[in-house]
Amino acid sequence: MKEFELTNPVAVGDIVTYEIESGERKGIIKTIEPRRNYIVRQSPRMKHHLHLIAANIDQALVIVTVQDPSLKPGFIDRYLLMTEPHDVPAIIVFNKVDIYNNESILVMNYFRELYESIGYTTFGVSAMDLTGVDELKNALIGKTTLVGGQSGVGKSSLVQAMFPHLNLKTKEISSHSGKGVHTTTFAEMFELKEGGSIIDTPGIKTLSYNNLTPMDVAHNFREFFALSDECRFSAKCTHMNEPGCAVIAGLEDGTINDIRYQNYQAIVAELNEQNHWERKKKM
């Protein structure tokens, strides 16, 4: 992976040493302990920097919906590119199941089966009628969990449904969706009385990766990586148009999901375009 400057040298979850200033209720951070892992993304405001979201976490939730707002499968795969490179277990949660029609339920089941088939844990839940909430809650107790997703998917409402004592802020219930609207503006850690902690994060509009190369992406689509040894050019195969590619063969025989592959292609194309403009700037 490439090396980039961070917009924030300290993140939620960091273990630090600090000194309290004399007569003040504030202190100065002196050292940051080595991180066992971290979650990072391209800064949305400074394109050549990275933004450190959280450190020292046990797992990450990505919360999505099929309805209100509609599902964006590409977002799930982009979110997983923040967790996979650092071996952070990810859980995919489909919220608002109480409002799903029959078609939406079929869509949710399709994607749950897809991601479970490649090793991810998934849940179908509702912060409104509490469907699946206890089961999800049990998966979080005793662990430090990063909670993320796009705006409007009900992240804060869901966390509040699992852990009412946290008193997270949600806007008034939307007349359109019947759900609380996410209002988090910065990452914040909350201790759980049951044990463990939650890191609530702002809603994400887009995810880009100036720190990844196409090969990084290939290695972190886990089912692609599992087949890469069978590619003719295993060490350098980007699974795009190389002859003898096992991933393309898997796409043709149905063992590789075409939606995942399309999302992979879009990310690689974006990185190649970004690298193209970077090279032009240096000429």
KEBABA-856095 format. One record per residue (C-alpha): residue in three letters; x negated, y, z negated. Coordinates in steps of 0.05 Angstrom, whole numbers, plus 5000, padded with zeros to 4 digits. Last residue first. Layout:
<rs>
AlaXYZ...
</rs>
This chain:
<rs>
Met489953035327Lys491652985253Lys498853215261Lys499852705316Arg497652145271Glu502652345217Trp508152395270His506851675292Asn506451425220Gln513451695207Glu516051375270Asn512850715251Leu515750765181Glu522750905208Ala522250325258Val520149865201Ile526150085159Ala531049995217Gln528249315235Tyr528949065163Asn536149305161Gln537448935225Tyr534148315196Arg538448345133Ile544648405176Asp542347825221Asn541547335163Ile535746865173Thr537546125174Gly542146245233Asp538345865288Glu536446505326Leu534646905264Gly530546325238Ala526646325304Ile525547075295Val523046925225Ala518546355249Cys514946815298Gly511646405354Pro510847015399Glu510747685364Asn516748145376Met518848425308His516847925255Thr511048365231Cys506147785240Lys499147965216Ala497047385171Ser501946885201Phe500146995274Arg503546355298Cys508846435244Glu509845845197Asp506246175140Ser511146755147Leu517246345128Ala517346495054Phe515447215069Phe521747305112Glu526047015056Arg522947505007Phe523648145047Asn517748425008His512148165053Ala515248445116Val516149125083Asp508949135062Met507048945133Pro510949535160Thr506849985114Leu509450265048Asn507850895008Asn511751385052Tyr518050995036Ser525051285044Leu531351225002Thr537551645013Lys543151944971Ile541251654903Gly545751784843Pro541652004783Thr538751474736Asp541051124672Ile535550734637Ile538950244590Ser535749944528Gly534749294490Gly538449034429Glu545849024411Lys545249734386Leu542949924455Glu537750474462Phe539050974518Met533751194567Glu534751794614Ala533351904687Phe535652584711Thr542052904737Thr547252394714Thr554252604734His557351984765Val564752064780Gly569751684736Lys574551244774Gly581551284801Ser578951304872His582651894902Ser585252234839Ser578152234812Ile577752124737Glu574552724702Lys567052744705Thr562852234669Lys557952364613Leu555251774574Asn557951664504Leu552951114487His557550784436Pro562050514492Phe556750014516Met559649574571Ala565050054594Gln560150644587Val555150284631Leu560650194683Ser562950914679Ser555751154686Lys554650744748Gly561450874781Val559650794854Gly560551544866Ser553251714880Gln548951154905Gly545950634859Gly541350544799Val541050254729Leu534150074701Thr534549544648Thr530149444586Lys532248774559Gly535248494494Ile542448534520Leu542848634595Ala545347964621Asn550547934565Lys553348594590Leu554348314659Glu558547734632Asp562448204586Val564048684644Gly566448144693Thr573348474700Leu573649054652Asp580149354680Met576950024698Ala569449884697Ser570749324746Val565948764761Gly563248284814Phe556448044795Thr550147834833Thr543547494815Tyr538347484871Gly534846854896Ile535446844972Ser542146474972Glu544646934917Tyr543747514964Leu547847215020Glu553246914976Arg554447584942Phe554447915010Tyr559947465038Asn563847474973Met563948234974Val566248255047Leu571747745033Ile574048154973Ser574148775016Glu578648435067Asn583548215013Asn584048914983Tyr579149154931Ile581749634878Asp580249214816Val573449024845Lys570949724827Asn563649514821Phe559349024861Val553048904821Ile546448674850Ile541348454798Ala533948574811Pro527948244777Val521848704778Asp516048374814His512749044830Pro513249004906Glu520348714899Thr523449284858Met523049904902Leu524149504966Leu530349224934Tyr533449914937Arg532349935012Asp535649265020Ile541749484979Phe542050145017Gly542249795084Pro548449415061Lys552350075057Leu559049895025Ser564750395027Pro565450924974Asp570950834952Gln571150104975Val565749564979Thr562149844919Val554849844898Ile550749814833Val543349644837Leu541249374769Ala533849324752Gln530048864706Asp524948824650Ile522449544653Asn515549824636Ala516150454679Ala521450904709Ile522951354768Leu516051574791His516952034850Leu511951964906His508852524946His508052685021Lys515352825032Met515953314975Arg523353434963Pro526352724968Ser519952444935Gln518551764964Arg520451234913Val517350904852Ile519350374801Tyr514050154751Asn510549544723Arg506049334665Arg504150064657Pro497450244625Glu498450694564Ile499351434577Thr494851894536Lys495152584502Ile502352794510Ile503353464475Gly508753574422Lys515253904406Arg519054084343Glu514054634327Gly510454854264Ser503854574287Glu504454224354Ile506053494348Glu500853054381Tyr502252504431Thr500751784449Val504751484506Ile508650874527Asp512251024592Gly519450794596Val522051444627Ala516551734670Val510052114663Pro505552364720Asn511452684757Thr510852904830Leu506052324840Glu500352364891Phe499951814942Glu495851184955Lys497950725011Met500050005000
</rs>
